Amino acid sequence: MTKSFAPLAASVALLIAAASAASVPDGTWPTSTGTVTYTEPYTIKAGEVFDGKMQTFDRSDITCSEGEGQKDTAVFLVEAGGTLKNAIIGKNQKEGVHCDDHDCTIENVWWDDVCEDALSIKGGSASSVTTVTNCGARYASDKVVQHNGYGTVKIDGFYAQEFGKLYRSCGTCGDIPRKVFLSNVYAVDPLVSVVTVNKNYGDQAKFSNIYVKTSDGKNDVKVCQWSQGSKTPSNLGDGPSGTLCQYSESDSTVVFEVE
């Protein structure tokens, strides 16, 4: 169900500006400049910069349906060292964007109606880094960013609206420690958590300048939830916890607003 949300309150905007020089999204959705449809995933090669010029990209042969999809149901496959920027991912797709060898750059990409996952990050090594900058996603019943591979994901400047989890470290992919750094995030109505990580795998999540808004009158959002990774992951708890979930509820790292 589509909802409309006003920009940040002035007082919160001032607090955020004081905390960081980077920008926090204000909830404004970009306007599409046109539509491009593919019959198969478009591959962005290593070293290639694909500029979508704010067009909407989706698939002519796929609509969103229940169940796990594979990379052949994605719109873009980004190789390690590839860059996807200035694009809107339309609703006719299942897996959005795949970065199957890690080390991708995703910049100013907006998922209009997330199906299974918006962005899947796989493979790589412990030193791999994928950056997600100035992006947005909405209507994700489950995950926005799914991190199955090794290494680190850096999310800086992200607007998420009505979603299950903005970031999920895979709980069924084996004993692999993963890191995520989130900064300048505007999260509206999380259904489960902003982030879910695995305690037993040694995951690390670090938060900076996170703004959470709820429309149900409650402020019980799970900013950082942790689970026991296994074939059937189980939730263990949530909240600040050492290197696992690095933020403080007593400062301005996370700001709540209720309607």
Beta strands, then each sheet from edge to edge (+ up, - down):
strand 1: 35-38
strand 2: 42-44
strand 3: 49-59
strand 4: 76-78
strand 5: 83-89
strand 6: 97-99
strand 7: 105-111
strand 8: 119-121
strand 9: 129-147
strand 10: 152-169
strand 11: 179-198
strand 12: 204-214
strand 13: 222-228
strand 14: 234-238
strand 15: 245-246
strand 16: 254-258
sheet 1: 1+ 3+ 5+ 7+ 9+ 8+ 6+ 4+ 2+
sheet 2: 1+ 3+ 5+ 7+ 9+ 10+ 11+ 12+ 15+
sheet 3: 1+ 3+ 5+ 7+ 9+ 10+ 11+ 13+ 14-
sheet 4: 1+ 3+ 5+ 7+ 9+ 10+ 11+ 12+ 16+
end
